[in-house]
């Protein structure tokens, strides 16, 4: 029997069908999709110094990682990402003096170097924004002054403020990377519709279309809207946080 849904911690996931607020298709090849509920995850872990117990480990249809339902000592219930090794009835806590074990959250200042973390804050107090995928973990390399140098799962080295909070351990469901889709319906239930090659379309629909030939007939491939698809930089200007990158993943 499936675990009973907690209404306060869930809401219906709104379907868009790939359309924007004006009803126009903004993302092609989307539609259908199974009805889903969004689980509200506690990214901030702001129940400071209040111990909690793992009531159960749940499946979340909106992410690769499993989630853990935490019942705190004051009766409050919240979902967190379930780290590898966390079991039912384990106790966790968010505290500056918490022990170093999976599921406990604390500032980077209090976590020793060489420890794996996840659910990492970019801005202190904003809540975890990165390292949240199934099986991922970041490694604390060193600390200096007010910053910690951390190696992200992509291989990128980045500086984080020591007041940023993180959760100890690796995100669970490590084998998610090996999951395969075994039939077309697996993708359709996730909202992906079939994709038609540009070459197979009419010339009015795609720059590659038209003609009974097996080549696109133009020097460089283009998007459906006529812009170059290869060999042209599309990255926008740098973000404010790029100054904290020590080494890029490339």
Secondary structure, 3 states (H helix, E strand, C coil): CCCCCCHHHEEECCCCCCECCCCCECCCCECCCCCCEEECECCCCCCECCCEEEEEEECCCCCCCCEEEEEECCCCEEEEECECCCCCCCEECECCCCCCCCCCEEEHHHCCCCCEEECEECCCCCCEEECCCCCCCEEEEEEECCEEEEECCCCCEEEEECCCEEEECCECCHHHHHCCCCCHHHHHCCCECCCCCHHHCCCCCCCCCCCCCCCCCCCCCECCCCCECCCCCCCCCCCHHHHHEEECCC
